[in-house]
Amino acid sequence: MSDLDATTPRVFLARHGETEWTINGRYTGKTDLELTPVGISQVSATATKLVGPDKLIDLSRVAHVWVSPLKRAQQTFRLLFNSGDRGTDIADKVTLTKDIAEWDYGDYEGLVVREIRARRKEKGLDQEREWNIWKDGCEGGESAQQVAERLDRLIVQIRDIQAPYMNGEKPVEVVLVAHGLILRALVKRWLKYSLDDPLPMIISPGAIGILSYKNHDIDQPGLLIGMALPPQD
């Protein structure tokens, strides 16, 4: 990777592996599911290839890790980082926080999109357009504003850690282990977008995304859409 990429702090977004509800597209917020065997394999493969000394996520360069308190995220964290061959012990750098828990879907928990839209139309809602979680939030759950507020709190904490070291004076990588929708929401807030701004994104179960900054500038947060992997001996 370029010298600029190598010295600018990064934020790694780790989505948990597959669950039973991931398979059929059900909204999974507070329901505390564990990973399927496939989900375990997904995260284990990611860890083997990308986590460890001189790999994409080198634990000696990690300043802090935030993890959702839900089981599927904690299980993913352990698979990613708790193997003896991953290198540095980071237990003292880990925070469980509801700020990165999945969106609270409220009355829509366990439903798929078509079921949510049908229920809302039965109530006389959404006569002009289809339900959109980014605009309408969830009845009995969180609004987009509530989600944005908690993500913004987390982003402030991340930037407080990274701002003094924007030119690589000290490695201050950050890792977030969480869920599909909340990580996509975080990307929007990182880029200073409103949650209802259109920005189609995909992050697969067990995948890693990367955020960083342009030009070593804390005020230019960016989405790192491609980078070279560290050289292997």
N, C-alpha and C positions, 0 to 999 in steps of 0.2 A: 504494500500500500504506500501511498505518497507520504512524505514527511508531514504534510498538513494533517492527513488522516491519523497518522501515528501518534501525534501529540495532542490532538483536540479530544477533550473528554467525550465519552459516549455513554448512551443509556441503552442497555439490552432489554428487549421486551420478550419474555418467555411465556408462551401460552401453554396451559396445561394440556396433557394428552387426552385422547378420546375417552368419553364416558358413554353410557347407554343412551343418554339423551342427545349427545352430539350426533350420534348415528342417524336419528330420525328428525333432527332439527328442532327439538323442543327447547323453548326458552328455559334456561337453567340458571336461576339466580341463587336464592338461599337454600334450595334443595341440596343437601350435602352428599353428593354422589362421589364415589371413588372411581379411579381409572379402570377401564377394561384391560384385559391382557394386551390387546392391541395398543391401547394408550400407553401402557408401561413400556412396550417395545418402541413406540415412537420416541418417547422421551429418552430412553436409554440409548437409542441410536444417535440422537442429537448430542447427548452428553459425551459419548465416545468420540464423536468426530469434532466437536466444537468446544469442549470444556476441558481445561487442564493447562499445564505449563506449555507456553509457546503456542497455544491454540487461540481461537477467536476470543473466547472468554478465559483469560488467564487470571486465576483467583488472586495471584499476588498483586494484580493491578486493580482489584475491586475494592472500592471504598465502602460501599453499603449495598445491601440487598433488602428490598421490600417485598413481602409475600402476603398474598391474600390469606385470611384465616380459614378459608374453606378447604375441606379435605383434599379435593382434587388438585388444588394449587400447592398445598404443603407436601403432598405425595410427589408432585412434579419437582419441587425444590429438592427433596431428598434424593431423588433419582439423578438430578443434574449435578449436585454438589457434594454429596456425602460419601462418595466412593473414595477409598484410600488412595487411588492413583490420580485423583484430581489435583493434588498439591495442597496449597495453603488451607488451613482450617479457618473458616470464616464465620463460625458460630457467633462470635462477639460483634459481628457487623450486620446481623439480621434483625429486621423488625417485622412483626406481623401487624398489619394495619387494615382496618375496614375501608380506608380511603381507596384501596385498590381491589376491594371485593367486587364481584360482578354486579351489574345494574340490578336493582331490586325491581323485579317484574310484577310484584304485587298480585293482582287478580289474574295476570296473564302467565303466571308460573306454570310450567309444564305444557303450555299450549304451543301450537305452531302458528305461523303468521296467518294462514287462511282462517283458522279458528278464531283468532283475535279479531280479525276484520269482520267476520260474520257476527260475532257477539256484539261488537260496537254498533254495527248497522241495525241490529235488532233493537238497540236502545235509542235509535234515531241519530246516532253520531255519524260523522264522516260522510255527509250527503254530497259534499262538493268534491272531496278527494279521498283517497285511501289513507288509512292510518299509517303514520310514519313515526317510529319511536323517537327519532331525533327531534321531531317537532312536538309530538303529543305526549311523550312519556308513557307511563303505565298507571292505570287506575289502581289505587290501593298500594302503589309502589312509588318509585322515584320519578320526578320530572327531570328533564334535561338540565334545568338550572341547578337542581340539587346535585346531580352527578358532576356537573362542571365545577361546582364549588369545592367538592372534596378532592377532585383531581387537581385543581389549581393549588390547593394547600400542599399537596405532594410535590408538585412541580417547583414550588418555592423552596421546599427543603432540598430537592435535588440541585437546584441552581445555587443555593447557598454553599453546598459542598463543592461544586465544580467551578464556580466563578473565580476563586483565587488562583486557579491553576490552568487557565485557558491555553497556555503555551507549553504545556507538558512539564511544568516544574515538578509535578508530583502526579503519579497515576491516581485518578479518581473516577474510575469506571463505576457505573451503577447498574444493578440488575433489578428488574421488576418481574415477579412471577405471578401471573394472574390469568385472566379470562378473555375470551375472544372479543366481546363487545366493549368491555371496559378498556381494553388496550387500544382498540380503534378510537374510542372516545378520547383517550389520553393523547393519541397522536394529534387529533384535531386541536386540543387545548395547547399542546406543546408548540404547534405551529401558529397559535393565536387565532384559530378559527372558532367561530361559534359552532356549537354542536349541530345546529341545523344547516350549516353550510354543507353542500354536497361534496363528498370526497370518498368515492368508492374504494374500499380496501378489503384485502383478504389476508388473514393470518391463520394458517392451518394448525390443527392440534399438534402440539409438540414442537412448533416452529419458533425461530428466533427472529425478531425484528430489531432494527437499530435506529436510534435517534442520535443527533449530534448538533453541531453548530457550524455555520459558515464563517470562514476567515478568523477563526479563534475568537469569535465575538459572542459573548453571552446574550447579546440582544438580537442575534440572528439564529434562532433555533431552526434546525433543519431535519429533514428525513433523509437518512443515508440510504440511497436506493441501490447502491452497489459498491463493493469494495473487494480488494484482493485479500485472500487469506494469508496469514503469516507464513513465511517459508518454513518448510520442514527439512530437518537435517537428514 
